[in-house]
Amino acid sequence: MTKNLNNIISSLLFLSVSLFSSIGIVMPVQAQSGKAIVEVMTEPAISGTVRFSGTPDGEVSLPSGAIFATGLTPGSYQSSVSYVEPALLAANYSLTSISCDDDSSASPSIGDVASGRATFNLDNSETVTCVFIYTKDDVDNGPGDDGGDDGDGDDGGNDDGDNDGDDDLVSCICPKEGSWRVSNLPGKMVCTGVMSMTVPLAPSRDTGVIEKSNSCRTLTASGLSEDEATIEFNRTANCNYIGTVGGSHEGIPMEIDFTLNVADESSMSGKLHSVVSQQGMTCTMSRNYTMNAVD
């Protein structure tokens, strides 16, 4: 999603090192970075927004969306629900579950539904995903089969027969394989701290190839330019895709994280994000992009 990705990684790392060196900062050996991911699911699916504060923070757009924080050193981080779109509450949706995927860790992350908070306990270079699930409470206002007992020993339910428990297979759209045109929108790298500056990233266009595997749970993007790094995207619980590619310069690691939001099988959009932090200074790179299948 960026022209000559390996070159951009090297250039940005070189810029960061140069900035740190120019103000006399000694570059320490940095612990490998971790990642915290928040996903939100609604059952049944509905559009809307949920916002989070803490680490990570930001807004999740439903029915598909995720936010994440990268470059995290080992330790504990909290992300809490700070806003739920009123229409969701009016439709009787409420937070019913928060589950994290590091149960086998010595210090697993935990979710607290009552407070709407996930606590990420990250080990070195660990990636943890916590999924917030909002479910609809169907209120039985009369006789019939809207989910309550109808008096005939028959749990009326509102299942139409096509929800077999695997929402991932039922609701997720699988993008086409083949050539895709990428339009990189203007981006920037913002450095703050002991020295501040902004470096613009010019818009560009490329054409690459997407291949799918593992029942479309994995997408591989390649060939955007001769020396472009191959990016592997993994599908999240709410049908987005997340991928990461990394590099290093003079011992300083850097990861660029990508998201893909699938509009339909021929159209996607996304964002790249990366943070490089050293003593007293942080540089953040971000850019949005759109992708369309080439017929």
N, C-alpha and C positions, 0 to 999 in steps of 0.2 A: 504494500500500500504506500510505499515510499520509493522513489527512484533510487536505484543503487543502494539498497538498504545497508549492506555491510559498510559501504563508504560513508554513509550518513552516520552510522553508529561510531565509526572511527573518528569522523570529523567532529561530532558533538563531544565525544570523550576527550579528544585533543583540545577542543575549546575549553571544556571544563577544567582540564588539568592546567592549561595555560592561565586561566583566570585565577585558579587557586594559587599557582606558583607566583603570579605577578604581585600578589598581596602577601606573600611570605608564609603561606600556609603549608605546613609539612603534611604530606599525604600519608595517613596511617593505613595499615593493613585492615581492610574492612571485612566484617563478618558477611558471609553470604546472605543476600537479602531474601526475606520471606514475603508472602502475599496473603492478604485477607480478602475474601470475596463474599459479598452479600447477594443472594438471589431472593426474589419474591415470586411466589406462585399463588394463583387464585383458583379455587375449586367451587363451582365451575369457572371457566375463564371469563374475564371481564376487563374492559379497558379502565384506565385510571392512573393515578400516580401515588407513590408512597415515598416519603423523604426520610433520610437518615442523617444523624449527626454523630460525630466521633470519627473513628477510623475503622472502615472507610466511611466517607460521607458523600451525600449527593442524592439525586432523585432517580427513582426507578419507574420507568414507564411500563404499564401493564397493557396487555397480558404477558408481554415478554420484556425482560429487562434485568440488568445486573450492574452493580458498582463494585469497584475493587480498589485496594491500596497496595502499592508495591514498594520495594526498597525498605522493608521493615526488618529491623534487627530483632533477635529473639526477645520475647517478652509478652506482656498482656496488653491487648487493645480491645476497646469496647465500641460497638456501633449500635445506636438506639433509634427506634422509630420516633421521628419528630413531627410528622404530619401524615395524615391519611386523607385522601380526597373525600370530601363530605358525601359525594354520590355513592362511594363504596359503603360507607356506614349506613346511609339511607337504604341501601339494597340489602342490609342485614349481613354484611361481611364483617368478620372479626378475626383477629389473629388467634390461631388455635395451636400452632406448632412452630418451634424453632429447632432445627436439627443441624448438627455440624458433622463433618465427615472424618474427624480425626479421633474416633473412639479408641483406637489402639495406641494412641500417644500416651506417654507417661503422665502428661498433664493435658488432658483433652479439653477442647473448647466447650463452652456450655451456652445454652439459650435459656432465657428467663421470659416466659410468655407474659407473665403479669406486668412486667416492666417494659416489655417490648425491646429487650436488649440481648445482644449476643456478645459474649466475651471470648475473644480469640486468644488462645495461649499458643504462641508460635515458637517452635524450635528453630534452629539454624536452617535457613533455606527452605523452610516448610511452607507449603501452600494449603490453606484451609478454606473450605467453603461452608457457609452457614445459610440454610434455606429457611426463609420465613413463609409460612403457609397461611393464607387467609381463606376461610371457608364460609359459605353462605348458610345462614341459619334459616331454613324454610319453616315459617310459622304456619301451623295448621289452623286455618280460620273456619273450617266447616267440614262436612262429610266429603268423602271421596278418596282419592289416591294420590295425595301430594306428599307422601312420605310418612304419614301417621298411620296408626292401626285403624282400618276402616270398619272394624267391628265384625268382620267375617273371618277373622283369623288370617287375614291377608294383608301383609305390609305393602300398602299401595305403592310406595316408592315413586321416584321420578326418574327411574333409569330406563332409557329407551333401547337398551340392549347393545349399544355400541361402545360402552365404557367397560372394558374388560380388566380394568385395574392397571393397565399400562398406558397412562396418559401420554407418555413420551411418544409411543407409536401412533396414537390416535390423532394428536393435535399438532405435532410438529411438521412444518413444511420443509421438504428436502430441496435444496438448490440444485439447479442443473449442473451436470458435468460439462466440461469443455471450456471454451474461451470466454473470458470476462473482461470487460473494459472498466478500468479503475479511474475515477476522477478524484484526485487529491485536492482538497480545498486548502486555502491559505492557512498556515499554521504558525506556531511560534515556539521559541524556547526562551523562557523567562527565568532569569537568575536573580535571586534575592539574598539578603544577608549582609555580610560585610562589604559586598560590592554588588550593585544592581545593574542589570542591563537586559535588553530584549533583542533576540535574534529572530528575524522573520524567516519562515519557511515558505518558499514560493509555490503556487499551485502547479500541478502537473497532471499528465495523463499517461496511462500505461495499459497494456493488454497482457494478461497472463492466463494461466490455466488452473482450473479447479478440478480436483478429483475427489470422489467420495468413497468412503469405506466404512466397515463396521455398521452396516444398516443406516448409513448417513449420520452416524454419531461423530464421525471424524471427517473433516475436510482438509485437503492438502493444497495449498496455493503455491505455485512455482512459476518460474519463467517470466517474471515481470521485467527482467533485464538480464543481461548475460551473467552478471555476478550477483544476482539477487538471491538472498537467502530464502530457502524453502520454509514456509510457515505452516505449522500443523494446528488446526483449530479443533477443539473438542466441544461438543454440544453440552450446554448446561441443562439443568432440570426444567427451565422455562423456555427452552427452544432457541436461545441465543447460542452463539459460538464465541469462545475465548481462546486466543493463541498468544504465544510469547516467543520472542527471538532475542538472543543476547550476544554480547561481545565484551571486550575489555581493552583497556589502554593503560599501559604502565601499571598494571596490577589493579586498576579500578574497574569493578564490574558495572555493567549497565544492561538493563533489560528494557525492551520495548513491548508493551502489552497492547493487544489488539482485541476489539470486540466486533462482532458481526450481528446485526439485527436483520432477520429475514422478513422482507415484506411479502414476497411471493417467490416462486421458483426461479424467476429471472431478474430479481431486483433485491439488493441488500444495501445497507448503510452501516457505518461503523466509526470508530474512533481509535486512534493510537495515543498512548500515554506513556511517559517515562519520567523517572525522577533520579537525579544523581545528587547525593548529599555528602558533603564533607564538612570539616570543622567550620562552622559559622556561615556556610553558604550552601544554597540549594538551587539546582537548575531543573526546571520542569519543562518537558517538551510535550506538546499536544497538537493534534490535527484531526479533523473530520474528513471522511471520504465516502463516496458512493460507488456502488458496483452494479453493472448491468451485464447480463449475459449477451454474448454476440451470436446472433442467429446465423 
